[in-house]
Amino acid sequence: MKPTRLVSAVTCAFALLVIVAVEVSAHSFPQEQSPAAGQTVATAPSAVSIKYDAPIEHLFAKLEVIDESGNNVAVGQPDVGSDGRTLSIKVSSLKPGEYTVKWSVVCIDTHRTQGSYSFSVAGQGS
């Protein structure tokens, strides 16, 4: 292989790696949750929040808290904190039992991510 072709091939490969690395890091994923995934809390929270590893667009942020009967117990619309990374929503008075948090966000560069996790409120089941 000629040196100029080798240099061109290496340059293209490097450029591709940089593009892929930027694409991978461009998504917002949960960094912290409150209550945390899998946690059992003694006292029912008044809100649920998720902090993401990258800023999110407030217009496209969704956050639901689903009880064991399949009802969304979130109250109002989710709020994005002043840091641009924390999504929270108030919840109605939670009874003892398991809850599933469903989230969907769009990173500021337009990449959408979604997921869910569960937490429990201690006490006898509802």
Secondary structure, 3 states (H helix, E strand, C coil): CCHHHHHHHHHHHHHHHHHHHHHHCCCCCEEEEECCCCCEECCCCCEEEEEECCCECHHHCEEEEECCCCCECEEEEEEECCCCCEEEEEECCCCCEEEEEEEEEEECCCCEEEEEEEEEECCCCC
